[in-house]
Amino acid sequence: MKIALLLSLLLLATTSSLRAESAVEQWGVFEVSLSGPTNGNPFTEVQFSARFFQGPQSVIADGFYDGGGSYRVRFMPDKPGEWHYLTRSSCAQLNGRTGEFRVTPPSAANHGPVRVAHVYHFAYADGTPYEELGTTCYGWIHQRKALQEETLQTLAGAPFNKLRMCVFPKWYDWNTNEPILYPYEGTPPRAWDTTRFNPVFFQHLEQRILDLQRLGIQADVILFHPYDGGHWGFDRMPAVSDDLYLRYLTARLSAYRNVWWSLANEWDFMKQKDESDFVRFGEIVAAHDPYHHLLSIHNGAKIFNNTLPWITHASIQNGMAVESPASAELYRDVYRKPVVYDEVKYEGNIPRRRGNLTPPELVFRFWNGVVAGTYVGHGETYLSPDNILWWSKGGVLKGQSPARLAFLRKVLADAPPEGIDPVDKWQDAKYGGQPGKYYLIYFGKATPKSWKFLLPKPSSASGVTLTNGAQFTAEVLDTWDMTVTPVPGTFTLQATTDYGYADQDGRTIDLPEKPYLAIRIKRVIP
Amino acid sequence: MKIALLLSLLLLATTSSLRAESAVEQWGVFEVSLSGPTNGNPFTEVQFSARFFQGPQSVIADGFYDGGGSYRVRFMPDKPGEWHYLTRSSCAQLNGRTGEFRVTPPSAANHGPVRVAHVYHFAYADGTPYEELGTTCYGWIHQRKALQEETLQTLAGAPFNKLRMCVFPKWYDWNTNEPILYPYEGTPPRAWDTTRFNPVFFQHLEQRILDLQRLGIQADVILFHPYDGGHWGFDRMPAVSDDLYLRYLTARLSAYRNVWWSLANEWDFMKQKDESDFVRFGEIVAAHDPYHHLLSIHNGAKIFNNTLPWITHASIQNGMAVESPASAELYRDVYRKPVVYDEVKYEGNIPRRRGNLTPPELVFRFWNGVVAGTYVGHGETYLSPDNILWWSKGGVLKGQSPARLAFLRKVLADAPPEGIDPVDKWQDAKYGGQPGKYYLIYFGKATPKSWKFLLPKPSSASGVTLTNGAQFTAEVLDTWDMTVTPVPGTFTLQATTDYGYADQDGRTIDLPEKPYLAIRIKRVIP
């Protein structure tokens, strides 16, 4: 066995460059790189994959051609220990190659890929809760290098842990510059050989995904979008090109732990595609990503059938649903999946109603979404003489919401690991939390002078019971001024109606008659 | 051919009673009744069906045993003219029987069964719009005869055109009387032979469905419900009994044009069933109802997957969604089917929050649903010394909402045949209507002093364009006081922003500073 391994390694050393050395951390990227043919069309004519295995467990990953005679296949191990691989290829030179590598435990900042947890929420693979708080820079990787660096610098100081970004460049209002790189061989703007990818484009994309990973940010990679309008034509390729692209992209990116797949932005605005095309796209991605990264599809005016089994969470555009927690929570019941409002209009001042929310209005929408047990996405569209709007190109953030979203993120980090759910469903939407344990009560635009302490009786479905005498503490949160003010003393429950518990002394909490207040209530564990 | 027919008819005359004579109107019930065996268990041991055909078109309908040696098979013809039938049975006596009958055009009040129309709405089979306005008397057919008659008399003077009603009796708060009839042979309360139906029970059910039909009311027949709690055990029969019951019921009722199927009330509260049971139920009903009557399933706390193809419309319980049109419209996008809020809490005064809405609150919820392009259901729960609450037993209506719902029904009858849709989706939910043609603007609890005339620019998806100079009339509707006040003169459009048209003279409409006002705007057709 050891001799076989040695032979394998020797063979590899002679014919390929094994980029990742023979040790890689769990949820890192192990890559097998082999030299192979350059004649014909290596992107379409060479089948190449590998099986990675440890004991009875095995994963098959597609390989890809990376130009210059290099063929690679990548693997994200989900367990430490010794792993082996065996390649398969239609080309003898790439076929039957074997190797062994050691996977070490993950480093401190590596919690693995993000998964759905507790039906409506997310957690990293190691169980660490992931409280989604995303922003949007659709075309940031297509801008000049210095601007990309500036975007990364901004993100390093911003509260966001997810970024929506397009693979294909964007041609739209305030977005009429050519990208620094093109995904295909050919001549701009429209003469492309869609059977020949440009490896440098994809290497750059990967580098940016890794840059985000280092910042603790999930890359919500948008595979198709309508903001091409035929300028380059990446929105209207034939089906065979679409499918080839999806297989190439899943082969390249699946092993990166911070990748999420967003099949499309505003899928229904892509008039050259049918709904059935997106079903096919979803099935291709689901079948070829061996790790089943989060997979969603973002709508324009027409919401996709998010009940389909390969859709992991609902990625919703709705300009109105988060105007109240009562409406924000409705999609949860329908999908029984996490609901991420990836577009709720943007903070900004463009003369379009999709992009002229005031900062308090956007923060208000986030909080409505939070107490409704959903997640809300940020975007910023302030006009700028250089036409650099964060929403599309990145750069610097000019708005006032990010600081408040940083405050919100701290609140979320302090919430129960099961996430925040509506606790008085279809009755009083301002209560989020985990019944019996933790409550976040958001008053929105109301300006209450006081609030009489009242907790809803947990539903029988929750499995939680409250009893008279249980004790809670309270804090007043000013979500705009970013303050947390503890309320002195504790509150002791006494049932008042069939539906609620008040404080036994009938205590109320004084409030400063301002909008955007919340109260956080936590159980005192004796 | 004529001789063959004559022979068939002669044969039929000797061995069976052909209840429906040889002429029946379109969408009426044609019934073949034959005598057959009474030994063994005729409900389970005899297969019996018939094919009804006219030229190349044919419909296969299941027959059923109606007791006393009578076997029947019913057919609802959807075309006038000559029809033929041929029976099939496992019993020679019932097999191969043929006949011919004439179908006449429908009578004036007969518009056929109700179907989905314009994606989100309903129409009768002859194209007449059907504006759903339902109420609920779950157990009315199980009460004493005089009370049933009183219920029918009340319905004759009420605005409702749909009634939700259970097949099985109800055992619940204010509902602990035994029914007048039981669906099975056996001994109350729990010793039933679920392989032997009680035909008299079902004949009575059919009679009540016909009584409703005469009043122009759709019977939303609820096939299962949890309000048995094991008292009779109809909520916890074995799967084989459930399935037999569904086949028996679809065989008996499918030919009645005003039947709708509601698989369950609060399906998820039936703890002895799984979600998969209801999928099976739905598939059975869809497969055995040859006419594909409207088919839905009503939820408790957990919403069913209403995207399933055999579900024709979403039947939703949600105590909060219709508190605003903004939330009421959300399910439409998800399902792309009509949304019927069959339970939004009730007008009444029971000490449960599901049944203590004030009359204005219930009417408010209806109007929110209407401008959101959905339909809302009525229920009434006023405490009564005789424990007769309309919601369950029928009797008389005591509330103040029905008069206002009659007013609403008149408004709906005057609306465009395509129905009312949200016209400024995800932006301004108070506008319902058909863009360019008809608008209903509902102000809910706001008490405006005036309203500046403003119509949203139709979305490009609507295919409608408005231009400066188009003229409209307006009326002020007081939805509580039930008045319609025309606004003098006309309004002439002039584009003001990218999103709207105002009146060219900037006209406003004076309003009486009361809640529950609406404005109706209609295009002046030159």
Interface residues (C-beta under 8 A of the other chain):
Chain A: A301 K302 I303 N305 N306 T307 N318 G319 M320 A321 E323 S324 A326 S327 L330 Y331 D333 V334 P351 R352 R353 K425 W426 Q427 A429 S459 A461 D498 Y499
Chain B: A301 K302 I303 N305 N306 T307 N318 G319 M320 A321 E323 S324 A326 S327 L330 Y331 D333 V334 P351 R352 R353 K425 W426 Q427 A429 S459 A461 D498 Y499
